[in-house]
């Protein structure tokens, strides 16, 4: 019986980790798409790719994850450039990619 409880706890933790990862990927996708739209460039492949994950200590003192994503964009339709963004939870902390015409359009 105790092994069933451990299995349930492990399953809940795995689901929580997966769910948080999906939420971060959706947030990264929205930020990348908005940045490309604001800069007037074409967002390629319609997705972001997770390229990094590390454990960090949040401002509150609790442990959390910092996730790094990459996306591709094109300026003229014939080239390909790589953009990169870093999220801590839902908060964007680093971005490199197309430059927005008006920086206030990124959130």
C-alpha positions as semicolon CSV with decimal commas, in nm:
position;residue;x (nm);y (nm);z (nm)
1;X;0,000;0,000;0,000
2;X;0,277;0,255;0,073
3;X;0,421;0,194;-0,274
4;X;0,089;0,302;-0,426
5;X;0,101;0,628;-0,231
6;X;0,457;0,693;-0,352
7;X;0,351;0,616;-0,708
8;X;0,061;0,862;-0,679
9;X;0,288;1,134;-0,537
10;X;0,543;1,076;-0,813
11;X;0,267;1,085;-1,076
12;X;0,129;1,411;-0,939
13;X;0,477;1,568;-0,935
14;X;0,547;1,454;-1,292
15;X;0,213;1,591;-1,413
16;X;0,278;1,923;-1,236
17;X;0,623;1,953;-1,397
18;X;0,483;1,871;-1,743
19;X;0,192;2,114;-1,701
20;X;0,422;2,400;-1,593
21;X;0,648;2,328;-1,890
22;X;0,356;2,345;-2,133
23;X;0,234;2,672;-1,978
24;X;0,584;2,821;-2,013
25;X;0,605;2,706;-2,376
26;X;0,269;2,867;-2,453
27;X;0,384;3,192;-2,289
28;X;0,712;3,181;-2,485
29;X;0,520;3,122;-2,807
30;X;0,299;3,425;-2,742
31;X;0,599;3,647;-2,662
32;X;0,789;3,532;-2,973
33;X;0,489;3,580;-3,198
34;X;0,418;3,927;-3,053
35;X;0,783;4,030;-3,094
36;X;0,785;3,923;-3,458
37;X;0,457;4,100;-3,527
38;X;0,582;4,419;-3,356
39;X;0,906;4,411;-3,556
40;X;0,730;4,340;-3,884
41;X;0,913;4,011;-3,950
42;X;0,784;3,664;-4,029
43;X;0,768;3,414;-3,744
44;X;0,882;3,075;-3,880
45;X;0,771;2,721;-3,792
46;X;0,487;2,851;-3,570
47;X;0,653;2,718;-3,254
48;X;0,922;2,761;-2,993
49;X;1,173;2,498;-2,885
50;X;1,289;2,444;-2,528
51;X;1,668;2,451;-2,517
52;X;1,744;2,495;-2,149
53;X;1,612;2,434;-1,801
54;X;1,776;2,520;-1,472
55;X;1,676;2,543;-1,109
56;X;1,689;2,894;-0,964
57;X;1,593;3,061;-0,637
58;X;1,305;3,304;-0,681
59;X;1,279;3,641;-0,507
60;X;1,044;3,479;-0,254
61;X;1,317;3,231;-0,157
62;X;1,141;2,928;-0,308
63;X;1,303;2,717;-0,578
64;X;1,172;2,748;-0,931
65;X;1,265;2,687;-1,290
66;X;1,423;2,912;-1,550
67;X;1,335;2,792;-1,900
68;X;1,511;2,899;-2,219
69;X;1,336;2,881;-2,557
70;X;1,443;2,950;-2,914
71;X;1,237;3,046;-3,216
72;X;1,314;3,127;-3,578
73;X;1,215;3,435;-3,776
74;X;1,279;3,577;-4,120
75;X;1,326;3,939;-4,219
76;X;1,269;3,905;-4,595
77;X;1,131;3,551;-4,634
78;X;1,456;3,405;-4,764
79;X;1,674;3,421;-4,455
80;X;1,648;3,257;-4,114
81;X;1,746;3,409;-3,782
82;X;1,732;3,262;-3,433
83;X;1,560;3,438;-3,146
84;X;1,599;3,338;-2,783
85;X;1,398;3,414;-2,471
86;X;1,426;3,318;-2,107
87;X;1,130;3,282;-1,871
88;X;1,128;3,254;-1,493
89;X;0,783;3,122;-1,427
90;X;0,562;3,345;-1,640
91;X;0,801;3,642;-1,631
92;X;1,020;3,727;-1,930
93;X;1,372;3,805;-1,807
94;X;1,580;3,795;-2,128
95;X;1,505;3,833;-2,497
96;X;1,714;3,842;-2,812
97;X;1,550;3,854;-3,149
98;X;1,376;4,098;-3,379
99;X;1,368;4,454;-3,254
100;X;1,021;4,600;-3,209
101;X;0,941;4,930;-3,373
102;X;0,795;5,041;-3,041
103;X;0,941;4,865;-2,734
104;X;0,618;4,913;-2,539
105;X;0,446;4,654;-2,764
106;X;0,625;4,364;-2,591
107;X;0,485;4,234;-2,265
